[in-house]
Amino acid sequence: MAHDNLGGWPGLTAAAALLIDYVLTVAVSITAGVAAITSAFPALLPFRVGLCLLAIAFIAWANLRGVCESGTLFAIPTYGFLSIFLTLTIVGVARLITGTLGPVPVQTPAVTEGGVQALTLFLILRAFASGCTALTGIEAISNGIPAFQKPEADNAGKTLIAMAALLATMFLGITFLVRSLGQGASI
């Protein structure tokens, strides 16, 4: 689109930006996923690079199968995540209401001087990576409009609305729980 409307260089710039976006999305998503798995199963920590490569190979294989088939493959972990996250939020709010949910003690490491600048840059890069990952779902819906049932545009719009509602529910739910339990604690 950029090439047709603006010329060669803008088209190449847009293509390069998309390639960088895709690489960053895969890198951030895979790294976060493997970090979560290795935190749950510390015995897998020495194999984290292999797990990352295996996950990248699986994603490449799934994407080569086409939009509809890859959508079905990726729907399973997505629905699993949504189910677990919403269950966590509902159980957390229920336990908060009944008074059976208490704060988890937080151990903050000692802060040394000189590390603040590097940590600040790291946090900015981490926030950027999280933002890239958060926007990936919206991009996937816009790229996958041909895979929707007719009327494609209406169904894609309804999916975006459902996605925004889920995002708002999860964000507000976890924010409410953290603020209710934290009362000044940092996460």
C-alpha positions in Angstrom: 0.0 0.0 0.0 2.8 2.4 0.9 4.7 1.5 -2.2 1.7 2.1 -4.5 0.6 5.4 -2.9 3.9 7.0 -1.8 6.7 5.4 -3.8 9.6 2.9 -3.4 11.4 4.2 -0.4 8.3 4.6 1.8 7.2 1.2 0.7 10.6 -0.3 1.7 10.5 1.6 5.0 7.0 0.2 5.8 8.2 -3.3 4.9 11.2 -3.0 7.1 9.1 -1.7 10.0 6.7 -4.7 9.6 9.6 -7.2 9.6 11.1 -5.6 12.7 7.6 -5.6 14.3 7.1 -9.3 13.6 10.6 -10.2 14.9 10.1 -8.2 18.1 6.6 -9.7 18.6 7.9 -13.2 18.3 11.0 -12.5 20.5 9.0 -10.8 23.3 6.2 -13.4 23.2 8.4 -16.4 23.2 10.7 -15.0 25.8 7.8 -14.2 28.1 6.3 -17.6 27.6 9.4 -19.5 28.2 10.2 -17.4 31.3 6.8 -18.2 32.7 7.3 -21.9 32.0 10.7 -22.0 33.6 9.5 -20.1 36.6 6.8 -22.7 37.1 9.2 -25.6 36.4 12.7 -24.5 37.5 14.2 -27.8 36.3 13.7 -26.6 32.7 15.8 -23.4 33.3 18.9 -24.9 31.6 16.8 -25.7 28.5 15.3 -22.3 28.0 17.1 -21.5 24.8 16.1 -24.8 23.3 12.5 -24.2 24.4 12.6 -20.8 22.7 13.8 -22.3 19.5 11.3 -25.1 19.7 8.5 -22.6 20.2 9.7 -20.4 17.3 9.8 -23.5 15.1 6.2 -24.4 16.1 5.0 -20.9 15.4 6.7 -20.8 12.0 5.1 -24.2 11.2 1.7 -23.1 12.3 1.9 -19.9 10.3 2.9 -21.7 7.2 -0.4 -23.7 7.4 -2.5 -20.6 6.5 -4.6 -18.1 8.3 -7.6 -20.3 9.1 -5.5 -23.3 10.3 -3.1 -21.3 12.3 -6.0 -19.4 13.9 -7.5 -22.7 15.1 -4.1 -23.8 16.5 -3.5 -20.6 18.3 -7.1 -20.4 19.7 -6.5 -23.3 22.1 -3.8 -21.6 24.2 -5.6 -18.3 23.9 -8.8 -19.6 25.3 -6.8 -21.5 28.0 -5.1 -18.3 29.0 -8.4 -16.3 29.1 -10.1 -19.0 31.2 -7.3 -19.2 33.7 -6.9 -15.4 34.0 -10.6 -14.8 34.4 -10.9 -17.6 36.9 -8.0 -16.2 38.8 -9.7 -12.8 38.9 -13.1 -14.1 39.9 -11.6 -16.3 42.7 -9.4 -13.5 43.9 -12.4 -11.1 44.1 -14.5 -13.7 45.8 -11.8 -14.5 48.3 -11.3 -10.8 48.9 -15.0 -10.3 49.6 -15.1 -13.3 52.0 -11.9 -12.1 53.7 -9.8 -15.2 53.0 -7.4 -13.5 50.7 -4.4 -11.9 52.3 -1.4 -10.1 50.9 1.7 -12.0 49.8 4.8 -10.8 51.6 7.1 -8.9 49.1 10.8 -9.1 49.5 12.5 -6.1 47.8 16.2 -6.5 47.0 18.6 -3.9 48.2 19.1 -1.0 45.8 22.7 -0.2 45.0 23.9 3.1 43.6 24.8 3.3 40.0 22.3 0.8 38.7 19.4 3.2 38.4 20.2 4.5 35.0 20.5 1.0 33.4 17.3 -0.1 35.2 15.4 2.9 33.9 16.4 2.1 30.3 15.5 -1.5 30.9 12.1 -0.6 32.2 11.5 1.7 29.2 12.5 -1.1 26.8 10.3 -3.6 28.7 7.3 -1.2 28.5 7.9 -0.8 24.8 8.0 -4.6 24.3 4.9 -5.1 26.4 3.1 -2.5 24.3 4.2 -4.2 21.1 2.9 -7.5 22.4 -0.4 -6.0 23.5 -1.0 -4.5 20.1 -0.3 -7.8 18.3 -3.8 -9.1 18.8 -5.4 -6.1 17.1 -3.1 -6.4 14.2 -3.8 -10.1 13.9 -7.6 -9.4 13.6 -7.1 -6.8 10.9 -4.7 -9.0 9.0 -7.1 -12.0 9.3 -10.3 -10.4 8.1 -10.5 -12.8 5.1 -10.7 -15.7 7.5 -13.9 -14.4 9.2 -17.3 -15.7 8.1 -19.5 -13.4 6.1 -20.0 -10.5 6.6 -16.2 -10.4 7.3 -15.9 -6.7 8.4 -18.9 -6.9 10.8 -17.5 -10.1 12.4 -14.0 -8.6 12.7 -15.5 -5.5 14.3 -17.4 -7.7 16.8 -14.2 -9.6 17.6 -12.4 -6.3 18.2 -15.1 -5.2 20.6 -15.0 -8.5 22.4 -11.2 -8.3 22.6 -11.4 -4.7 24.0 -14.0 -5.9 26.6 -11.8 -8.8 27.7 -8.7 -6.6 27.9 -10.6 -4.0 30.0 -12.0 -6.7 32.3 -8.7 -8.4 32.8 -6.9 -5.1 33.4 -9.4 -3.7 35.8 -9.8 -7.0 37.6 -6.1 -7.5 38.2 -5.6 -3.8 39.0 -8.4 -4.0 41.6 -6.9 -7.0 43.2 -3.4 -5.6 43.3 -4.6 -2.3 44.8 -6.8 -4.1 47.3 -3.9 -6.3 48.5 -0.9 -4.1 47.9 -1.7 -0.8 49.7 1.7 0.6 48.8 3.5 -2.6 47.9 5.4 -2.6 44.6 5.2 -5.4 42.0 
